Amino acid sequence: MARLLDEDIKTREVLDWQGVHLLHFAGSACSQKTRIFLNVKGIDWVPHPVNLATQQNYTPWFLGINPRGLVPVLVHDGAVHIESNDILAYLDQVFPAPQLIPDVTRQETLGLLREEDDLHLDLRALTMRFVMPKFLASKKPDSLSTYERTLGTVGGVPDPRKEIELAFWRDYARQGISDEAATAAARKFQKAYGALEARLQGQPYLMGESLSLIDIAWFIYTHRLSDAGYPFERLHPVMHRWYLALLDREEFSQEVQAPPPFRLVTRGLHAVQAVRGSSLVRVAGL
Ligand SMILES: N[C@@H](CCC(=O)N[C@@H](CS)C(=O)NCC(=O)O)C(=O)O
């Protein structure tokens, strides 16, 4: 459980927050996953938007809550929890109905969630190449250096995750997402979706007869990758139908509505990439 220690939390006001509070961003995949989970559970929560587009996640205030500089963050009765899958595993125990990590498949579910989390940087790479143009998605050098300089701990020790984040954004500033990196990421998803497609044969949800956190997690990835131009209908038709059925549900659809200007930006990016022959399908040979 990624619950922060008291000594990790420098923004002390959150210790007084009672109830369920979520620091999140509308367009962040992990935040969307968490909000859908809260909707399905019917949990009342207090929103605290953190604007990733203006890099509020690198302000000393936010870094004093999550030194990792990432959303979502849950504050529950003054306790701070980071890492979306840990947050959701925690909430599933505190608010057990409806159970979204069933007891009988708990270990398997946690294993599948680790595999999903391991693909997060690949999802980010494909987002930064095929959903958001670089001039909008790049971090300001000032924000990155505040992030680097603001020293914090997770579990009482300096957080190694921060180096990974810094390396990602510096590489991105230097060279964007190369064809090779995009292809490697797309191939990992193709493999993962092959396994999910097989799992879904003959059952309505990924873990069987009822909706689980695994469905919510992969719904979010599927939504983002669809935005990137991943050809689900052609490559993984069963997953494509499963995705459309979930998208029909309000608890899901309301959390993934991109504002019209963002949709226009992605459409413009795709138009340019179509002319240059550099769409996801072309680059990764899907
Ligand atoms: N493993 C983390 C990943 C969190 C993460 O990478 N969050 C993204 C949004 S989906 C973020 O905050 N990015 C910071 C940024 O874009 O500056 C989790 O599951 O919570």
The ligand as an ORCA input file, in Angstrom:
! r2SCAN-3c Opt
* xyz 0 1
  N       1.969      4.701    -11.552
  C       1.307      5.958    -11.329
  C       1.365      6.768    -12.583
  C       0.788      8.144    -12.350
  C       1.042      9.059    -13.514
  O       1.993      8.881    -14.305
  N       0.200     10.072    -13.603
  C       0.300     10.997    -14.690
  C      -1.067     11.310    -15.245
  S      -1.840      9.844    -15.869
  C       0.910     12.281    -14.190
  O       0.620     12.745    -13.113
  N       1.798     12.860    -15.009
  C       2.472     14.027    -14.660
  C       2.694     14.928    -15.797
  O       2.179     14.681    -16.872
  O       3.376     15.909    -15.585
  C      -0.142      5.740    -10.886
  O      -0.721      4.720    -11.270
  O      -0.681      6.566    -10.135
*
